[in-house]
Amino acid sequence: MAHLFQGDRIRLLCSCGLLKPITAIYFCRHCLKLRCGNCVSHEVDTLFCPNCLENMPSTEARLKKNRCANCFDCPSCGHTLSTRATSIQTPSPEDPSKTVARKVYYLACTSCRWTTRDVGLKDQTVATGGWVEQDNEHYKHLQSLLEHYRSVAQQEKLEREKKRFSHRKSSYLSLSDKYSLPSILGRKSLTPLSPFAHKGDVSQTSEMTPLEATAEVEGLPEDIFTEEVVLSSVTTMEQRLSSPEWQPEKTADLYPLHKHILVKRSLRCRHCEHNLSKPEYNPSSIKFKIQLGAFYHVPEVRMVRQVELKTGVETGVQLSLCNPTPHDMTVALLPFVPEASEVSLQKGEESVEGSSLNTSSLVRVVEIPPERTDLKLTADVALPQGQLILAARDDTAEYDDQDSSPNYKDDPQVVAWRRANKVGVNLLVTPKPDATYVRVGFVLRYDYTNTVATATESRTVTLNIPVMVDVGPVTQS
């Protein structure tokens, strides 16, 4: 395919107005609309380490700063560090004059060959844990800031409660809730950090003296113009930002980094609150309990091959349509209609027998606002009129030697080929005079078989999916 490694060349218009590729968009079977990452609510199901696959509750992950305590990343290249074992000769505890072999462990990177011995870390006698942690010189200052803002937040909460109860009549419930023992103890625990505040005054908000910016900066080292700079001994920006607490300048100061933990999240539609994606709870499983990706419910559109485009010259472009559902599907390609007027098809406007899709009178389905430059069409496209039937998906069809094309009466000028549940469609594209890159769009109207429809709802519905295709650059004629 022309965009096998460029999936964003064909994008679908989400219900929120954003263009997304079919692999990055979801389909709600209850709302019957497309949902992207901005249209769904994200819920964290479980937190786990991607290396040791250890589950971790949210409170423990918050205390460990969302990092695993046993797994480490290489501070030089970012790959996972592996534990290596080796033997060293040490004096025997029984007879110091004799030496015995002792097994020790160290961390090594299989990618860049970095080891903990490069920075002088001692080998450990156990395979996991026991590594020396770096001391942050700003730890006490950061903790004081956290305590200060925690007391400020608690003080603001008490003031909001005071304003809320001031507008109500005093009652036993309000007084007991406001002046209960936990509330009094919570107020006594608020010790202002400002040296100018009184210790017993809880009504006064603690304030910290802000720092003032000065024009003086730290000077350069004395040997910067005399010593030769060795680039291999200086860390890069990525290596410094990977450990923001220390930001080492020399490679000799690099220490192993605790591995970040990952999350498995569920996606829920914000309108109907149904799950669109829900993974398995087990971290080692890659399966999903619910996965309503648009790739499984919306016909996939692809470009077959790249063509050469010239200004004002009509060029044939071939697209492929794929039916991902186990039901037969009727498809029609409709143009973007900027004005609210009915469009009558002059050819093939009769509906297919046994299908509910009717294209004899098409109203406006997409209106392109002038401020949306990404929806601006830079070429005129001649779409095939009439309807196309896509066969149901059959996993055993690729092993079948029989050709299924004689079962359908296809127009050879419209349908280039047909294989199982895929159909090749010919389009005629004419770039506009001022266009440098061709972008065309159409509306994909198809019959969708709703598998979650109730007895009172229709099982087969007609949906309209706006599609934007980036055909390619225009060559000078």
N, C-alpha and C positions, 0 to 999 in steps of 0.2 A: 504494500500500500504506500501511497505517496507520503502520508503523514504517520507512518508507523511509529516513529520516535518524536512526533510533533502532534500530540493529542489535542492541543489547543487551537488547531487550525479550523476545526469545526466545533462550534459552541452553541449551546442551547440557552434560550432566554428564560431565566428563572422568574418566578412569580413576583419577586422583589425588584426586578428590573436589571439584574446583573447577568452578564454572559459568563457561562461556565462550561467546560468540557463535560461530556457525558459521564466521565469517570469521577468527577468531583461534584456530582449533583444527585439528589435523592428524589424519590417519587412517593408521595403519600397516597396510599390506596384508599384512604377515607376522605381526604379533601380532593383527590384526583388532580393534584397540582404538583409542580416541581418545587423542590426545596433545596436551597444551597446551605453552606455552613453558616450564613448570617440569618437564615430563616428558622433555625432549629435551636433548641436549648441543649447545652452540653452538661451531662451529669457524669461525675466520676464514679465508676463502679469499684475498681480496685487499684491499688498501687503496688508495684512489684519492681524488683531489680531485673534488668534485661540479661544479666550474666548468670546469677545464681538462681533466678526465678523465685525469690523469696517474697511471699506476700507481706504487706506492711500496712497496719492501720494508719488512718490519717493523722491521729495524734502523735504516734511514734515518728511518722515521716516529717511532721512539722518540727519536732524536737531535733531530728537529725538533719534538718535543713534540706530535705528531699534528696538525701544521698544514702547510698548503701554503706554499711560499716565494714563489710568484708571484701568488697570488690573495688578495684582501683583502675583508673585510666592513666595512660602514659602522658606525662606533662609535656613531652616533646612533640609527639605526633597525634595523640588523642586516642590511640587504639587501646584495647583492653590489655592490662598487664596479667601475665600468667606467672604462677608460682613455680620456681625451679628449686630442686633439691641438690645438694652437694655434700661432700664429706670433707671434714677438716680434722687435723690431728691436734688433740688437746691433752694436757696432762691428766693422768688417771687420778681420781679422787682418793683411791686407796694407796697408790704408790706414785708420788709425784715424779719419780725418776723415769717412769714409763709413760708412754703416750698411747691413747686409744682413739679410734675413729669415731667421730660424732657427726650426726646428720644435722645440717642447718638448711634454712630456706631463705631465698631472696626473690625479689620481683624482677621480671625481665619482660621487655617488649619484643615480640616476634617480628615487628615491622621495621623499627629503626634501631634495634639492638640496644636500647637504653636500659640500664639496670639501676637498682637502688644502690649498688656499690659505687656508681659514678659520683654520687653526692655524699658518700661517706656514711650511709645508713648501715647500722649493724645488722648482720644476719640474725634471723629469728630461729628459735628452737621448735616452734610450732608452725604448721602450715598456714593457719588463718589467724588473723588478729595479732596484737602485740606491737604494731608499728608505731614509731614515735610520731606524735602529732606536732605540727608547728605551732608556736605561740604567737598570737597576734598582738602586736604592741598597742593596737587601738581597741582592744576588747573591752577594757573598763570604760572608755569613753562611749563606745557604742551601747553598752549596757545602761549607762546613765541616761543616754538619749531615749532609749526604749522605756525606761522607768518614768522619765519626765513626760513623755507623750501618753503613756498609759494613765498617769495621774491626771493629765489634762483631759483625756477622754472621759474618765470617771467623773471629774468635776462638771463637765458639760452635760453628762447624763443626769446628774443630780439637779442641775439647774433646769433642765427640760421637765423633769418630774415635778419640780417646785412650781413651774408655770402651769403645768397641766392641772395640778391639784388646787391651785389658787382660784380657778374658775368654777370649782365645784363646791358644794356644801360639805362642811366637815362632818364626817361620819366615822363610826368605829372601824369600818373596813379600811377607809382611806388612811386613818391615823395609824392603825396597826401595820398597814403596808409601808407607810412612810417612815414611821418611827419604831420599826421592829428591831429586834436585837441584831440580825445580820446587817441591816442597813446602818445601824450605829457603829458596829464594828468595822464596816467598810469605810465609813467616814473617818474613823480614827486611824485607819491604815494609810490615809492619804497624807504623806509627809512631803511638803513642798521642797523641791530641790534648789530653789533660789536662795542665796544667802541673805537676801534682804527681806524674806518672808518670815513671819513668826511661826514657830512650830505648832502652836495651838490654834492658829487661825486657818480653818479649812475653807472659809469663804473666799479667801484671797487666792487667785489663780497663780500658780507657780510659773515664773518666767525665767528663761535662761538668757544670759547676755549674748547677743549675736556677735560673731566675729566681723572684723572690719578688713576690707581688702586693702592691700598695700601695693605700692609700685615696686617694692623690692622683691626680687626673685632669688632663688638659690643659685649660687654661682657654679660654673663648670669646674670639674676636677682639674688639678694642676697639671696632670700628666696627659691631658687630652690632646695637646699639640706636640708632645714629645714621644709618647708611646704609640706604637703601631696598633691599629684597630684590627682585631681578629674577629671576623664576622661569625665564625663558628662558635665563639664563646659568648655572643650576645643573643639574647632571646628576641623572638619576633613579637609582633603585636598580638597575634593569636595566642601565643604561649603566655603572654602577660595577662591578657584578658580572661584566659581560662581559670586563673586563680586571682580574682579581683581583690582578695584580702591582703595579699602580699605583693603581687605584681613584680616578680623577680626580673632583674636586669641582666643577670649572668646565668648561663646554662648550668653552672655549678650550684646554683641556688634552687633548682627545680626539684620539687617534691611530688610524690605520687598523689593523684587527685582521686577523691572518693567518687565513685560512679553515680551519675544521676539516675534516679528511679523514674520509671515510666508509669503511665496510667492507662487503664482500659476504660473507655468512656462510652456512655449510651447517648444517642441522639433522639430527641423527642420533638415532634411538630409543635410549634407554638400556638397553632390555631385549634387543632383538635386534641392535642396532648397525647397522641398515640406514638409509640416507639417506632422510629425509622431504622435504627441500628442498635443492636444489643449483643455484645460479644459474650463468649463463654467466660465463666469466672476463673477457670484454671489458667494461669499465666502461660503454660506451655502449649495451650490450644490456640490455633489460629482460626477456629470456626466461629460462626455467629449464630446465636439463637434467632435473631431477626436481622435481616439485611435487605432493606428496600432501596437498593441503588437503582438509579434510572437506567443503568445498563441492562437490568433484568426486566424492565417494563416499557421502555420506550424504544422504538426502532432505531438502530444504530446507523448513522450516516457516515460514509467514508469517501475520500477521494481515491480513485483507482490509480491514476498516474498523473504526473505533473506535465502540463502543456505549456507551450509558448504563446504568450498573449501579446497582441499588438493593438495599438490605439485605433479604434474605429473598425477593427476587423472581427467578424463573427467567428468564434472558435468553439469547437465542441469539447465539452468537459464531461467526463464520465464519473458518476457517483454510484456507490453501492448501498443498498438498503438491506438491513438484516433484521429478521423478526426473532426476538429473544424469547417470546412466550410460546407455550405449547398449544396455542390456538391459531387458526387462520386469521389473517389480518388484512383489511382493505385500507389502502393508503392512497392519498391524493396530495399533490404538491400545489400549493396556492401561493400567489404573490402577495407581497406586502401592499396593502391598500391604504394610502395616506388619507384618503377622504372617506367619509361615511356614505358610501354608495354601494349598491349591489353590483356584483360582477356575474355576468352570465357566461357560462362556458359555451363555446360554439361547437366544440367537438367532444364527443364522448360524455355528454352531460347526463345520459341515462345511467341510473344506478345499477350496480351489479346485482344479479339475482341472489337472494338470500343474504344480502348485506343491508345494514341500516344506514350506511354512509351515503349521503346525497349531496352532490355538488352542483345541482342545477341553479341554486340561488345562494350565493356566498356573501355574507355581510362582512364588514370590516372586522378583522381579528387582531390586528396590530397597528398601532399608530406611532410613528417615529417622531419624537419631540425634536425640535431644532437644536437643543443644547446637548443631545447625545451624539457625540462625534464617533463613538465606537459602533453606533448603529447606522452610520451613514453609508449608503450603498454607492459604490464607485463604478458600477457596471450595470448594464441592462441584461437581464436573463430571460430566455424563452423557456418556460417550464412546460413539461408534457401535460397535455390536457387529458382529462378522464381519470380513471382509477387503475390502480395496480393491486394485485393480490399477492400477498406474501404467504408462503406456506408455513405451517407450524414448525417449530424447532423439533428436530428428531436427531438424537445423538447417534443413532445407528445409520443415518443417511450417508455419512461419508464412507461407509463400508459397502454401500449399495452401488452396483455397477449400472443400474438402470437410470436413464435420463428422465427427469421429471418435467422437462420443458414442454413436451407435446400435450400435457394435460391442460395447459393454459393457452388461450388465444391472445398472444402478445403481438403488439405492433413492432416490427423489426426496427423502425426508425426511433422508437422510444426505448424499448428494452434491448440492451446489447447482449445480455446473457442471463441465464437463470440456473442457479445451482442450489438445490435443497431449499433452505429458507432465506437465500440471498438472491438479490436481483440487481443487475447493473442497468442504470438509467442514464440516458444521454441528455445533456443540457447544452444550450447554445448561449454563450456569454459574449457580450460586446462591451469592451472597456470604454469608458467615457473619455472625451478629449483631454481633460485635465487630470486624469487619474495616473498615479505612479504605482499603485498597488491595488489589485482587484479584490473587492469584497462584495459578495452577493448574499442575498437572503431570501428565504421563502418560509412558508408556514407548512409544517407537516401535519396534515389532518389524517387521523387513523382511528379505526375501531378498536377499543380496548375492552377486553373481557374482564370485568371486575369479579374477582374470586371471593371478595368479602361482602358482596351486596346482599342485603336482606331480602325477604320475600316481597316487600312493597317496592323495592328499588329495581331499576332496570339492570340486568346483568351486563349488557353490552352498551357502552357509552362512546360517544364521539369526542375526541380530544384534539386540541390544536396546540402544537408545539412550535414556536418560532425558532428557526435555525439560521445561524450566520456562518458562512463559509468563506475562509480566506483562500482564494484560488491561487494567488501568487503575484509576483511583480510583473510590470508591463515593460516589455522591451521596445526600443525605438524602432519604428518601421522604416 
